[in-house]
Amino acid sequence: MRASAPGRRQFHPLHLNCLLLLLILIWGGNFSVVKFVLSEIPPHGFNVLRLVIASGLFLAVMKMTGVGLPRRSDLLGLLGLALTGHVFYQLCFVSGLARTSASNSALIIGSGPIAVTLLAVAVGQERVTPWHWAGIILSLGGVCLIVGLPETAGGGVLVGDLLTVCAVLFWTLYTVGGRVLLAYLSPMAVTGYSFILGTLIYVPFGVADLVRLDWGSVSIAAWSAVAYSGVFALFVAYLIWYIGVQQIGSAKTSVYANMVPVVTIVVSAFWLGEVVSLWKVIGAVGVLGGVSLSKVGTTNSSMLRKDDSVN
């Protein structure tokens, strides 16, 4: 049975906006949640726990909604997405966040749409205007400013920022590469099966962390944070994301995601006590302004064909 795209349910604009705003809050708060958990659970052990939770939920939902098994010819593509989006991305993301601030991580990852655009242009998936190129330059300048801040110019923080940049590159490959399968498979099938494959591959990276972990010393707050990250930041947020993509298209949905770093800066400042310096604010303005400016000039070839089912 082929994993075909499900029928669309039309959401009321107000309800859809509420869901996407919830997405912003979930992902925006998740950076601080992860940073908090890493003080009690090693990075890769934490990732295994939340990936297993999310994969179990994806498997259950796919079974309940009747998502069919992928064809054998699709397995190589799904494996590529699993490696780039759920193994290498997660390795770089959580390792980077363990070494840098939540706000730095969110701001650097917030430049992801720019990296996606550059690769999409290179492979002929998008056309861009001078406005878009201006946005790319502004956003990259903001990222360079954040990575090169005086307080992050050396030591582990710089390594963390660079690992986060690598995470952006792997997420870019995952996003652009996923369009091939999304042309004939449902978003749930592509996300769910690549997620499950990625989790199976990732588990060995976290076994040592889990074996060494003093399970009794982990606080209830940390376990609650693990559950939050697995259930909401991975499972629920991914579902909301694809609802948005189905209803209003990938470009318009990504505009909402651009606000995630703003929420992260606020949450990390109040919860983790991270200092919001003037340079970080300027870098944030560069990243967010550049990504927003790039949207003004975007002409997505898939949108021109009114095919909004890809992300």
Secondary structure, 3 states (H helix, E strand, C coil): CCCCCCCCCCCCHHHHHHHHHHHHHHHHHHHHHHHHHCCCCCHHHHHHHHHHHHHHHHHHHHHHHCCCCCCHHHHHHHHHHHHHHHHHHHHHHHHHHCCCCHHHHHHHHCCHHHHHHHHHHHCCCEEECHHHHHHHHHHHHHHHHHHCCHHHCCHHHHHHHHHHHHHHHHHHHHHHHHHHHHCCCCHHHHHHHHHHHHHHHHHHHHHHHHHHCCHHHCCHHHHHHHHHHHHHHHHHHHHHHHHHHHHHCHHHHHHHHCCHHHHHHHHHHHHHCCCCCHHHHHHHHHHHHHHHHHHHCEEEHHHHCCCCCCC
